[in-house]
Structure formats: C-alpha cells, structure tokens
Amino acid sequence: MISPGKTLGVLGGGQLGRMFAHSAERLGYRVHVYEPSVDSPAAEVSAHSVHAPYTDLEQLEAFVRGCDVVTYEFENIPCEPLWRLEHAGLFHPKWQILEVAQNRLREKTWLRKNEFPHVRFAECEAGGDLAAAIRSIGLPCVVKTADFGYDGKGQLKVTDEATLARAVSSFAGQRAVVERWVDFKCELSVLVARSSAGETRCFPVAENIHTKHILDFSILPARVAPELQQKALALAEAIAERLGLVGLLAVEMFLTDRGEILVNEMAPRPHNSGHWSMDACVTSQFEQHVRAVAGLPLGDVSMSSPAAVMVNILGDAWKWSGDKCVGEPAWAALLREPRVHLHLYGKKEPRPGRKMGHFTVTGTDITETLERARRLKAALHA
Ligand code: AMP
C-alpha cells in the first residue's frame, strides 16, 4: 500500500489529471505531473510538474524515480519509453494495457481474440486496399485511423460510392480500421476499478449522448432494463480481469435494438462519462483511481443522488464573432441554480470543440433532471 503522504505521478496534464490531482491531494498525497506542454490544467494544481517530451528518457526517468507510483490520464503516450523505464519505478496500469487501448486495431483484435462482443471490423494496412476492406464489411460502415483517434477524430462514415472514394483518398498511406455501422439504440459506458489485490468495483452504467462524435450528456441511471445493465457491468469487469488491470478502465459500448452489447472503445484512465461521480456518487472516479493505483481499499460506488446528468461545456459555449472569441458563457444561469455543480478546467483559450468544463445536475427523477440539464445548457449558450 502506498500510504497517504507519498507521491503519485501522473503522465499527462489535461483536465483528467487536474481532477485526479484534486482527489489525490484530498487524501493527503503529493501529485507530480509530467506533461509536454506548458500551462497545463493539471500542472496548475499539482505540487510539482515537469514539462518535457514523453520521449525524453532522462527527464522521464528522473520523474518516475521521484514518484511512488506512476499512472496516466491520457492514453496516447508512446509505450517505448515506458517499457524502457519499467525497472525505474511502479506503473499502474501496466504499459501493455495502454498499448492495446491506444490503437484501435490492436484494441479490436484483442477483443476478438478474447471473445468479447465487438463491432465487426476489417483492417487495412498503410498502402493496403481500403476499398476491398470496405466492401468486405459492406455499407454503411465507418473508417477510422488505427492510431491516436478519439472524439471522432480521424473517422469517416461511408454510405455510398462517393464517400467510399473520399475515404480511399483521405486515408491513403494510413493504417485504418473499417467498422460496420451500428444503428445503436443508445451508447453506454462502464467505469471499472481494479486494485492490485484483484478487487473490482464498477460504477453504475452511464447512458451517453454524443453530438458530432463528442460526449454531450451522460445520464445516470441509464434508461435501460436492469438485466442489460447487469450485462454491461459484467462485461466491463471481465475485461478488466482479462487485462490484469490495476487502476481504472472505461469501457464504451453500443446497445443495439436486439439487446446486444458491443464494445466500442476502452480507455485505461478516468473518463469523461464518469465525471458525474464527483457530485452524485459516494466515491468519485478520480478518488477511485487514486485508491486503485495506491493499493487502498476501493470506495463505495453507490449513487448519492437518485438521478444525475453531466453536460460537457465546450468552447462553443463562448460568444464568437467569426473566429474571434468575444464573450463568456452566461455562467450566472448555472451558478444561481440549486443542485447544479460547475467544474471548469482553467484552460486559457476557448476553441470550438475544446472541452473547457462540465456541469452536473442532480435530482430525484431522471426525466426531470435531463430536461433541466438541457434547459441549463441552452441558457449557458444564450
Ligand atoms: P470513437 O472515436 O470510436 O469513440 O467514436 C466516437 C463516436 O462515434 C461514438 O461514440 C459513436 O457515437 C460514433 N461511432 C463510432 N463508431 C461507430 C459505429 N461503428 N457505428 C455507429 N456509430 C459509431
């Protein structure tokens, strides 16, 4: 057990690292952040930060040696420096999990090999025959880059010959995955924590609504039958065990009309769809992450409020005149409301599509809470 008072290192300095640091600090830990860019949201609230590339072995080794355990808030970290530094310190989760999750092809191949339900896919090597891969899956489908994709970046839906031709030219020379298009009933996610002692605990299932491929609303409890929720929880737990996870893992899934649950993505870190837990759960996902990597007993994941809706605040909520930002969102609309929790990440520059913060609305009834969340989102943009 890494006792409170010791030092937790986090690779990545974004908002997830910032909220991790807040939770760790509350439990009495010191947090060190390693982040290539300056002025990061996590560095601003941590005891110590290092700004250097992930490939700078010397700096990275010094950082790892200064921490009792090192974790991540971002999965697109190159794995080679991590395996080279395996001897220098303790890493949770292990780099092999990061390696699977950061590449869509490896991730889907891992799911297939381990017989977890996933979306049917075909791979296309760089310079390979993408049109043939698309035809083998059939239309409609979606082409995604194998590496470094998130929030719908590097994706194209293919519905006809014209979009097929566009996909072939825009993915030329890249390794890609072609996935069957799923007409899902809804999207779900489960966050599961696993400790080094093998104890696992899942947060309640979140129902997620994406707009333009970016998470817009997370709805708790998910409006799906209890037996389907059980299925989603069991799936996330089985994946965490098969991966040998120590830490936190988010599993994003599609629920189809036929009641199938298919895994879309996995991320071995706190997740946007778990932010609601900061205000509507006994233990937040960030505290659970701290507990799991530090070897503390895992926390209670019961909801502390019967209903909760999390809404992302993107740079789009600022006032724009062309591409010039001319004003802030109407914060007062949120701040004067009861049972609304506002979180801002301290990012200096708003940009359309950039995650700047979020708010969580709690209530007793999910329909009314969701309606209130939608109304407050509209008021913020007014
Ligand atoms: P991803 O970057 O793979 O997480 O995709 C972002 C979002 O795009 C997902 O949350 C879905 O809303 C949508 N999406 C991705 N893949 C598919 C698919 N195969 N079928 C339908 N929608 C998809």
Boltz pocket constraint, residues with backbone or C-beta under 6 A from the ligand:
constraints:
  - pocket:
      binder: B
      contacts: [[A, 119], [A, 142], [A, 149], [A, 150], [A, 151], [A, 152], [A, 153], [A, 179], [A, 180], [A, 181], [A, 182], [A, 183], [A, 184], [A, 187], [A, 210], [A, 213], [A, 214], [A, 264], [A, 265]]
      max_distance: 6.0
